Each structure stands twice: as C-alpha cells, then as structure tokens.
Amino acid sequence: MALLLREALGESLRRTRVAQSRTLREVSNTARVSLGYLSEVERGRKEASSELLAAICEALDVPLSDVLVDVSENLATVPVERAADEVAVGIDRDTRVVIPQPSARALAAA
C-alpha cells in the first residue's frame, strides 16, 4: 500500500524527536499542542496544519524545509501499488474506500 503524506510526515517527526532523545510530552509542551494530538500526528492518523507543523518543527529545532525534504525522499522510494481493476477514492481525510472497477475483459463481454 502506498504511504500517505501524513504518515510520512509523522514518521519524519518521530525519527527527529527520538534522535534528540526527547519525549512526546517535552515536544508537545514546547509546541503548545496536546500530547495526544502530537502522538496522532506522529502515527500518521491526523493531518497537521502548516501552523502546527511549523510549531512542532520549531519545538524540535529543525527547519520545516528539512522535514519536507526528508518526507519527499521517503515518498520517492515507496512504490505505488494499485490494482488494475480498482480505483481508490478518498471520502475524507481518515477514510479510504476502494471501489471495484470492471475489468477490460468484463467490459468487452458486455
């Protein structure tokens, strides 16, 4: 399955925080965001606004541009997997629905 942008951002932020030997609580206090929400961002469960990303990066003392470069490099190495007979349709940020599409063989038989 393809990696989502929010997942890649969360992984990058978590790697940075762990490399600094900092706790979620320390970073959440400095960034002025709830510990639970920061945890959800790091796990790729919540979409972080640009303001929130900037606050987290400032709390981690890392430029947002460095995080975005890291995310871009990680996304570039992830293969995009998509079945030929399926189309992924996003309903909202947290829901993903796969709608089966008729195969070429089924269309030709119709």
HELIX and SHEET records of a PDB file:
HELIX    1   1 LEU A    5  ALA A   19  1                                  15    
HELIX    2   2 LEU A   24  ALA A   31  1                                   8    
HELIX    3   3 LEU A   35  GLU A   42  1                                   8    
HELIX    4   4 SER A   50  LEU A   60  1                                  11    
HELIX    5   5 LEU A   64  THR A   77  1                                  14    
HELIX    6   6 ALA A  104  ALA A  109  1                                   6    
SHEET    1   A 2 GLU A  86  ASP A  92  0                                        
SHEET    2   A 2 THR A  95  PRO A 100 -1                                        
END                                                                             
